Amino acid sequence: MARNFVQPGETITLPAPRALASGQGFLVGALFAVALAAAAIGAPVEGRRVGVWDLAKATGEAWTAGQRLYWDNTAFRVTSTAAGNTLIGVAAQAQASADATGRVLLSGQIPAA
């Protein structure tokens, strides 16, 4: 393996942008992850960038499987609204508009600016 390889990158340590509970989504710059443990604001937190997660969802939205999903960094929820939000992945299954959480497949990709 190349000597300059550091880590695979599916999990990465980042400064918590706010107080986080384990399992909450968070955004640092354009990088979205799910906290693997609780962390105080500014503390290092391990975040997972890929996989399928049940995350807080914008109520009132119905999702279809495969629909593009975005992170609302004001409400700290996943939404289907692209404007002003950061692309994080797709719906892993259909969700009803009344659902408070939604199953999300995180792509791990950094969206274009």
DSSP file (Angstrom, degrees, kcal/mol; ACC not computed):
  #  RESIDUE AA STRUCTURE BP1 BP2  ACC     N-H-->O    O-->H-N    N-H-->O    O-->H-N    TCO  KAPPA ALPHA  PHI   PSI    X-CA   Y-CA   Z-CA
    1    1 A M              0   0    0      0, 0.0     0, 0.0     0, 0.0     0, 0.0   0.000 360.0 360.0 360.0 149.3    0.0    0.0    0.0
    2    2 A A    >   -     0   0    0      1,-0.1     3,-1.2     2,-0.1     0, 0.0  -0.276 360.0-129.7 -59.9 143.7    1.1    3.5   -0.7
    3    3 A R  T 3  S+     0   0    0      1,-0.2    -1,-0.1     3,-0.0     0, 0.0   0.682 104.1  59.5 -70.8 -18.6    3.0    5.1    2.2
    4    4 A N  T 3  S+     0   0    0      2,-0.0    -1,-0.2     0, 0.0     2,-0.2   0.417  74.4 118.8 -93.7   2.6    0.8    8.3    2.1
    5    5 A F    <   +     0   0    0     -3,-1.2     0, 0.0     1,-0.2     0, 0.0  -0.507  35.0 175.9 -68.1 133.8   -2.5    6.4    2.8
    6    6 A V        -     0   0    0      1,-0.4    -1,-0.2    -2,-0.2     3,-0.1   0.836  54.2 -35.1-106.4 -54.1   -4.0    7.6    6.0
    7    7 A Q        -     0   0    0      1,-0.1    -1,-0.4     5,-0.0     5,-0.0  -0.975  54.3-100.9-165.7 162.2   -7.4    5.9    6.4
    8    8 A P        -     0   0    0      0, 0.0    -1,-0.1     0, 0.0     4,-0.1   0.882  48.6-137.9 -62.9 -38.3  -10.4    4.6    4.4
    9    9 A G  S    S+     0   0    0      2,-0.4    40,-0.1    -3,-0.1     3,-0.1   0.402  71.9 113.9  99.3  -3.4  -12.5    7.7    5.2
   10   10 A E  S    S+     0   0    0      1,-0.2    39,-3.5    38,-0.1    40,-0.5   0.873  88.8  33.8 -66.5 -33.7  -15.9    6.1    5.9
   11   11 A T  E    S+A   48   0A   0     37,-0.2    -2,-0.4    38,-0.1     2,-0.3  -0.976  79.6 174.1-119.8 135.6  -15.5    7.2    9.5
   12   12 A I  E     -A   47   0A   0     35,-2.5    35,-2.8    -2,-0.4     2,-0.5  -0.990  31.6-120.3-143.1 147.7  -13.7   10.5   10.3
   13   13 A T  E     +A   46   0A   0     -2,-0.3    33,-0.2    33,-0.2    -2,-0.0  -0.786  41.2 165.5 -91.0 127.3  -13.0   12.6   13.4
   14   14 A L  E     -A   45   0A   0     31,-2.5    31,-2.8    -2,-0.5     2,-0.4  -0.912  43.5 -96.0-134.8 159.5  -14.4   16.1   13.1
   15   15 A P  E     -A   44   0A   0      0, 0.0    28,-0.1     0, 0.0    26,-0.1  -0.665  47.4-112.1 -75.8 131.9  -15.1   18.9   15.6
   16   16 A A        -     0   0    0     27,-2.8    26,-3.4    -2,-0.4    27,-0.1  -0.488  20.4-154.2 -64.8 123.0  -18.7   18.8   16.7
   17   17 A P  S    S-     0   0    0      0, 0.0     2,-0.3     0, 0.0    -1,-0.2   0.646  78.3  -3.4 -75.1 -13.2  -20.5   21.9   15.2
   18   18 A R  S    S-     0   0    0     22,-0.1     2,-0.2    25,-0.1    24,-0.2  -0.929 105.2 -60.0-159.6 172.3  -23.0   21.8   18.1
   19   19 A A        -     0   0    0     -2,-0.3     2,-0.4    22,-0.1    21,-0.2  -0.502  64.3-163.4 -63.1 128.1  -23.8   19.5   21.0
   20   20 A L  B     -D   39   0B   0     19,-3.1    19,-2.2    -2,-0.2     2,-0.3  -0.909  18.1-149.9-122.0 143.7  -24.5   16.1   19.5
   21   21 A A    >   -     0   0    0     -2,-0.4     3,-2.0    17,-0.2    14,-0.2  -0.761  47.3 -83.7 -98.2 155.1  -26.2   12.9   20.7
   22   22 A S  T 3  S+     0   0    0     -2,-0.3    14,-0.2     1,-0.3    16,-0.1  -0.372 118.1  25.8 -56.9 132.1  -25.1    9.6   19.3
   23   23 A G  T 3  S+     0   0    0     12,-3.1     2,-0.3     1,-0.3    -1,-0.3   0.368  89.8 128.3  93.6  -4.5  -26.9    9.0   16.0
   24   24 A Q    <   -     0   0    0     -3,-2.0    11,-2.9    13,-0.1    -1,-0.3  -0.635  57.3-123.4 -85.5 143.3  -27.5   12.6   15.1
   25   25 A G  E     +B   34   0A   0     -2,-0.3     2,-0.3     9,-0.2     9,-0.2  -0.509  33.1 178.9 -78.0 151.6  -26.5   14.0   11.7
   26   26 A F  E     -B   33   0A   0      7,-2.5     7,-2.3    -2,-0.2     2,-0.4  -0.992  20.1-140.7-153.7 157.6  -24.2   16.9   11.4
   27   27 A L  E     -B   32   0A   0     -2,-0.3     2,-0.5     5,-0.2     5,-0.2  -0.975  11.2-177.6-124.6 128.9  -22.5   19.1    8.8
   28   28 A V  E >  S-B   31   0A   0      3,-2.7     3,-2.3    -2,-0.4     2,-0.4  -0.956  74.6 -47.4-123.2 108.8  -18.9   20.4    8.9
   29   29 A G  T 3  S-     0   0    0     -2,-0.5     0, 0.0     1,-0.3     0, 0.0  -0.548 122.7 -27.3  63.6-123.8  -18.4   22.5    5.8
   30   30 A A  T 3  S+     0   0    0     -2,-0.4     2,-0.6    -3,-0.1    -1,-0.3   0.290 117.3 104.4-101.1   7.7  -19.7   20.4    3.0
   31   31 A L  E <   -B   28   0A   0     -3,-2.3    -3,-2.7    79,-0.1     2,-0.4  -0.822  52.7-165.8 -99.1 119.1  -19.0   17.1    4.8
   32   32 A F  E     +B   27   0A   0     -2,-0.6     2,-0.3    -5,-0.2    -5,-0.2  -0.831  17.0 156.6-104.1 140.3  -22.0   15.3    6.3
   33   33 A A  E     -B   26   0A   0     -7,-2.3    -7,-2.5    -2,-0.4     2,-0.5  -0.946  39.3-116.4-150.7 169.5  -21.8   12.5    8.9
   34   34 A V  E     -BC  25  48A   0     14,-1.8    14,-2.4    -2,-0.3    -9,-0.2  -0.966  37.5-116.2-112.9 127.7  -23.7   10.8   11.7
   35   35 A A  E     - C   0  47A   0    -11,-2.9   -12,-3.1    -2,-0.5    12,-0.2  -0.407  18.2-162.6 -65.4 131.2  -22.2   11.0   15.2
   36   36 A L  S    S+     0   0    0     10,-2.7     2,-0.3   -14,-0.2    -1,-0.1   0.527  76.9  13.6 -91.0  -7.8  -21.2    7.7   16.6
   37   37 A A  S    S-     0   0    0      9,-0.4   -14,-0.1   -16,-0.1   -13,-0.1  -0.960  93.7 -83.6-154.6 164.9  -21.1    9.1   20.2
   38   38 A A        -     0   0    0     -2,-0.3     2,-0.3   -16,-0.1   -17,-0.2  -0.427  48.9-179.4 -70.4 150.7  -22.3   12.1   22.0
   39   39 A A  B     -D   20   0B   0    -19,-2.2   -19,-3.1    -2,-0.1     2,-0.1  -0.987  25.8-124.2-154.1 143.9  -20.1   15.2   21.9
   40   40 A A    >   -     0   0    0     -2,-0.3     3,-2.1   -21,-0.2   -24,-0.3  -0.464  56.1 -73.3 -79.0 159.1  -20.0   18.7   23.2
   41   41 A I  T 3  S+     0   0    0      1,-0.3    -1,-0.1    -2,-0.1   -22,-0.1  -0.304 121.9  11.6 -55.5 131.3  -19.7   21.6   20.8
   42   42 A G  T 3  S+     0   0    0    -26,-3.4    -1,-0.3     1,-0.3     3,-0.1   0.217  98.3 124.3  84.5 -14.3  -16.2   21.8   19.5
   43   43 A A  S <  S-     0   0    0     -3,-2.1   -27,-2.8   -28,-0.1    -1,-0.3  -0.452  73.3 -97.1 -75.8 150.5  -15.2   18.4   20.9
   44   44 A P  E     -A   15   0A   0      0, 0.0     2,-0.4     0, 0.0    -4,-0.1  -0.469  47.2-176.4 -65.7 136.7  -13.8   15.7   18.5
   45   45 A V  E     -A   14   0A   0    -31,-2.8   -31,-2.5    -2,-0.2     2,-0.5  -1.000  27.2-124.5-137.6 136.8  -16.5   13.3   17.4
   46   46 A E  E     -A   13   0A   0     -2,-0.4   -10,-2.7   -33,-0.2    -9,-0.4  -0.683  33.5-169.3 -77.7 127.9  -16.3   10.2   15.2
   47   47 A G  E     -AC  12  35A   0    -35,-2.8   -35,-2.5    -2,-0.5     2,-0.5  -0.970  17.2-141.2-123.7 136.8  -18.7   10.6   12.3
   48   48 A R  E     -AC  11  34A   0    -14,-2.4   -14,-1.8    -2,-0.4   -37,-0.2  -0.851  11.7-170.5 -97.6 127.7  -19.8    7.9    9.8
   49   49 A R        +     0   0    0    -39,-3.5    59,-0.4    -2,-0.5     2,-0.3   0.549  64.2  40.1 -95.5 -11.1  -20.1    9.3    6.2
   50   50 A V  S    S+     0   0    0    -40,-0.5    57,-0.2    57,-0.1     2,-0.2  -0.818  74.6  64.1-134.2 170.3  -21.8    6.3    4.5
   51   51 A G  E    S-E  106   0C   0     55,-1.0    55,-3.0    -2,-0.3     2,-0.5  -0.477  81.4 -57.6 109.8-179.1  -24.4    3.6    5.2
   52   52 A V  E     +E  105   0C   0     53,-0.2     2,-0.3    -2,-0.2    53,-0.2  -0.909  58.1 175.2-106.7 126.1  -28.1    3.4    5.8
   53   53 A W  E     -E  104   0C   0     51,-2.8    51,-3.4    -2,-0.5     2,-0.7  -0.946  35.4-129.5-132.4 146.6  -29.4    5.4    8.7
   54   54 A D  E     +E  103   0C   0     -2,-0.3     2,-0.3    49,-0.2    49,-0.2  -0.899  45.4 174.3 -92.2 114.9  -32.7    6.4   10.3
   55   55 A L  E     -E  102   0C   0     47,-2.6    47,-2.5    -2,-0.7   -31,-0.1  -0.844  40.6 -81.4-125.7 157.4  -32.5   10.1   10.7
   56   56 A A  E     -E  101   0C   0     -2,-0.3    22,-2.7    45,-0.2     2,-0.3  -0.341  53.7-157.9 -56.3 134.0  -34.7   13.0   11.8
   57   57 A K  B     -f   78   0C   0     43,-3.0     2,-0.5    20,-0.2    22,-0.2  -0.876  23.9-103.5-122.2 147.8  -36.9   13.9    8.8
   58   58 A A    >   -     0   0    0     20,-2.6     3,-1.0    -2,-0.3    41,-0.1  -0.590  43.7-132.2 -66.4 118.1  -38.8   17.0    7.8
   59   59 A T  T 3  S+     0   0    0     -2,-0.5    39,-0.2     1,-0.2    38,-0.1  -0.373  87.8  45.4 -71.7 155.7  -42.5   16.2    8.6
   60   60 A G  T 3  S+     0   0    0     37,-3.4     2,-0.5     1,-0.3    -1,-0.2   0.352  91.2 105.3  91.8  -6.2  -45.0   16.9    5.9
   61   61 A E    <   -     0   0    0     -3,-1.0     2,-0.4    36,-0.6    -1,-0.3  -0.924  55.5-156.5-109.8 129.8  -42.8   15.4    3.2
   62   62 A A        -     0   0    0     -2,-0.5     2,-0.3    -3,-0.1    34,-0.2  -0.874  16.7-156.4 -97.2 137.4  -43.5   12.1    1.6
   63   63 A W  B     -J   95   0D   0     32,-2.0    32,-1.7    -2,-0.4     2,-0.3  -0.853   6.7-147.3-113.8 150.1  -40.4   10.4    0.1
   64   64 A T    >   -     0   0    0     -2,-0.3     3,-2.1    30,-0.2    27,-0.3  -0.858  40.6 -87.9-108.3 150.9  -40.1    7.8   -2.6
   65   65 A A  T 3  S+     0   0    0     -2,-0.3    27,-0.2     1,-0.3     3,-0.1  -0.331 115.5  19.0 -57.5 133.3  -37.3    5.2   -2.6
   66   66 A G  T 3  S+     0   0    0     25,-3.2    -1,-0.3     1,-0.3     2,-0.1   0.377  87.7 144.7  86.9  -3.8  -34.2    6.6   -4.4
   67   67 A Q    <   -     0   0    0     -3,-2.1    24,-2.3    24,-0.1    -1,-0.3  -0.452  57.5-106.1 -68.6 137.6  -35.3   10.3   -4.1
   68   68 A R  E     -G   90   0C   0     22,-0.2     2,-0.3    -2,-0.1    22,-0.3  -0.385  39.9-160.0 -63.8 139.4  -32.4   12.7   -3.5
   69   69 A L  E     -G   89   0C   0     20,-3.0    19,-2.4    -2,-0.1    20,-1.4  -0.917   6.5-161.0-128.4 153.8  -32.2   14.0    0.0
   70   70 A Y  E     -GH  87  79C   0      9,-3.2     9,-2.9    -2,-0.3     2,-0.6  -0.870  21.0-116.2-132.3 156.9  -30.6   17.0    1.6
   71   71 A W  E     -GH  86  78C   0     15,-2.8    15,-1.7    -2,-0.3     2,-0.9  -0.876  16.8-151.4 -99.1 123.8  -29.5   18.2    5.1
   72   72 A D  E  >> - H   0  77C   0      5,-3.0     4,-1.7    -2,-0.6     5,-1.2  -0.847   9.9-168.4 -90.6 104.4  -31.3   21.3    6.5
   73   73 A N  T  45S+     0   0    0     -2,-0.9    -1,-0.1     1,-0.2   -46,-0.1   0.380  82.0  53.8 -82.8   5.6  -28.5   22.7    8.7
   74   74 A T  T  45S+     0   0    0      3,-0.1    -1,-0.2     0, 0.0    -2,-0.0   0.799 120.9  27.3 -97.7 -47.2  -31.0   25.1   10.4
   75   75 A A  T  45S-     0   0    0      2,-0.2    -2,-0.2   -17,-0.0     3,-0.1   0.561 101.4-131.4 -89.4 -10.6  -33.6   22.6   11.5
   76   76 A F  T  <5 +     0   0    0     -4,-1.7     2,-0.3     1,-0.2   -51,-0.2   0.937  66.6 115.9  56.8  51.1  -31.0   19.7   11.7
   77   77 A R  E   <S- H   0  72C   0     -5,-1.2    -5,-3.0   -22,-0.1     2,-0.3  -0.953  71.0-104.0-142.9 159.3  -33.3   17.4    9.7
   78   78 A V  E     +fH  57  71C   0    -22,-2.7   -20,-2.6    -2,-0.3     2,-0.3  -0.687  44.6 176.5 -84.6 139.9  -33.2   15.6    6.3
   79   79 A T  E     - H   0  70C   0     -9,-2.9    -9,-3.2    -2,-0.3   -20,-0.0  -0.933  42.2-134.1-140.5 160.9  -35.4   17.1    3.7
   80   80 A S  S    S+     0   0    0     -2,-0.3     2,-0.6   -11,-0.2   -12,-0.1   0.405  78.0 106.6 -92.7   0.6  -36.3   16.6    0.0
   81   81 A T        -     0   0    0      1,-0.2    -2,-0.1   -11,-0.1   -11,-0.0  -0.718  48.9-172.6 -84.8 118.7  -35.9   20.4   -0.5
   82   82 A A    >   +     0   0    0     -2,-0.6     3,-2.3     2,-0.1    -1,-0.2   0.883  52.8 100.7 -77.5 -40.6  -32.7   21.2   -2.4
   83   83 A A  T 3  S-     0   0    0      1,-0.3     3,-0.1     3,-0.0    -2,-0.1  -0.254 102.7  -5.7 -57.5 120.6  -32.7   25.0   -2.2
   84   84 A G  T 3  S+     0   0    0      1,-0.3    -1,-0.3    -2,-0.1     2,-0.2   0.502 115.8 101.2  78.0   5.3  -30.3   26.2    0.5
   85   85 A N  S <  S-     0   0    0     -3,-2.3     2,-0.5   -13,-0.1    -1,-0.3  -0.735  71.9-111.0-121.7 168.9  -29.5   22.6    1.7
   86   86 A T  E     -G   71   0C   0    -15,-1.7   -15,-2.8    -2,-0.2     2,-0.2  -0.876  28.3-121.0-107.6 125.3  -26.7   20.1    1.2
   87   87 A L  E     +G   70   0C   0     -2,-0.5   -17,-0.3   -17,-0.3   -55,-0.1  -0.430  39.7 162.8 -61.5 127.7  -27.1   16.9   -0.8
   88   88 A I  E     -     0   0C   0    -19,-2.4    19,-1.9     1,-0.3    20,-0.6   0.582  53.2 -69.7-123.0 -18.8  -26.3   13.9    1.5
   89   89 A G  E     -GI  69 106C   0    -20,-1.4   -20,-3.0    17,-0.3    -1,-0.3  -0.966  56.9 -62.6 163.7-147.6  -27.8   10.9   -0.3
   90   90 A V  E     -GI  68 105C   0     15,-1.9    15,-3.0    -2,-0.3     2,-0.3  -0.913  48.8 -88.5-136.7 161.2  -31.1    9.2   -1.2
   91   91 A A  E     - I   0 104C   0    -24,-2.3   -25,-3.2   -27,-0.3    13,-0.2  -0.566  28.0-157.0 -69.1 128.0  -34.2    7.8    0.5
   92   92 A A  S    S+     0   0    0     11,-2.6     2,-0.3    -2,-0.3    12,-0.2   0.627  77.1   1.3 -82.4 -13.8  -33.5    4.1    1.1
   93   93 A Q  S    S-     0   0    0     10,-0.7    -1,-0.2   -29,-0.1    10,-0.2  -0.967  92.9 -77.7-160.0 165.8  -37.3    3.5    1.2
   94   94 A A        -     0   0    0     -2,-0.3     2,-0.4   -29,-0.1   -30,-0.2  -0.437  45.3-161.7 -68.2 145.2  -40.5    5.3    0.8
   95   95 A Q  B     -J   63   0D   0    -32,-1.7   -32,-2.0    -2,-0.1     2,-0.1  -0.987  15.3-123.2-130.9 141.0  -41.6    7.4    3.8
   96   96 A A    >   -     0   0    0     -2,-0.4     3,-1.4   -34,-0.2   -35,-0.2  -0.430  27.8-113.9 -77.5 156.8  -45.0    8.9    4.7
   97   97 A S  T 3  S+     0   0    0      1,-0.3   -37,-3.4   -37,-0.2   -36,-0.6   0.785 115.6  55.2 -64.0 -26.5  -45.4   12.6    5.2
   98   98 A A  T 3  S+     0   0    0    -39,-0.2    -1,-0.3   -38,-0.2   -39,-0.1   0.594  80.9 115.2 -82.6 -10.6  -46.3   12.1    8.9
   99   99 A D    <   -     0   0    0     -3,-1.4   -38,-0.2   -38,-0.2   -39,-0.1  -0.361  51.7-160.2 -64.1 136.1  -43.0   10.1    9.6
  100  100 A A  S    S+     0   0    0    -41,-0.1   -43,-3.0   -44,-0.1     2,-0.3   0.693  78.5  38.4 -87.9 -22.6  -40.7   11.8   12.0
  101  101 A T  E     -E   56   0C   0    -45,-0.3     2,-0.3   -24,-0.1   -45,-0.2  -0.910  69.4-160.9-125.4 156.9  -37.7    9.8   10.8
  102  102 A G  E     -E   55   0C   0    -47,-2.5   -47,-2.6    -2,-0.3     2,-0.6  -0.985  25.0-115.5-137.3 148.1  -36.6    8.6    7.4
  103  103 A R  E     -E   54   0C   0     -2,-0.3   -11,-2.6   -49,-0.2   -10,-0.7  -0.747  40.2-172.4 -86.8 119.7  -34.3    5.8    6.2
  104  104 A V  E     -EI  53  91C   0    -51,-3.4   -51,-2.8    -2,-0.6     2,-0.8  -0.939  23.5-148.2-122.3 131.2  -31.4    7.5    4.3
  105  105 A L  E     -EI  52  90C   0    -15,-3.0   -15,-1.9    -2,-0.4     2,-0.4  -0.884  23.9-145.3 -93.9 110.1  -28.6    6.0    2.3
  106  106 A L  E     -EI  51  89C   0    -55,-3.0   -55,-1.0    -2,-0.8   -17,-0.3  -0.629   8.4-160.7 -78.8 130.6  -25.7    8.3    2.7
  107  107 A S        -     0   0    0    -19,-1.9   -18,-0.1    -2,-0.4    -1,-0.1   0.745  20.4-140.8 -83.4 -25.1  -23.6    8.6   -0.4
  108  108 A G        +     0   0    0    -20,-0.6     2,-0.2   -59,-0.4   -58,-0.1   0.462  56.5 134.3  76.3  -0.2  -20.4    9.9    1.3
  109  109 A Q        -     0   0    0    -21,-0.2    -1,-0.3   -60,-0.1   -77,-0.2  -0.537  59.6-125.8 -83.5 149.1  -19.9   12.2   -1.6
  110  110 A I        -     0   0    0     -2,-0.2   -79,-0.1    -3,-0.1     3,-0.1  -0.847  33.1-124.8 -91.3 119.9  -19.0   15.8   -1.2
  111  111 A P        -     0   0    0      0, 0.0     2,-0.0     0, 0.0   -81,-0.0  -0.281  28.0 -99.5 -66.1 150.4  -21.5   17.9   -3.2
  112  112 A A              0   0    0      1,-0.1     0, 0.0     0, 0.0     0, 0.0  -0.363 360.0 360.0 -65.5 147.0  -20.3   20.3   -5.8
  113  113 A A              0   0    0     -3,-0.1    -1,-0.1    -2,-0.0    -3,-0.0   0.481 360.0 360.0 -71.8 360.0  -20.1   23.9   -4.7
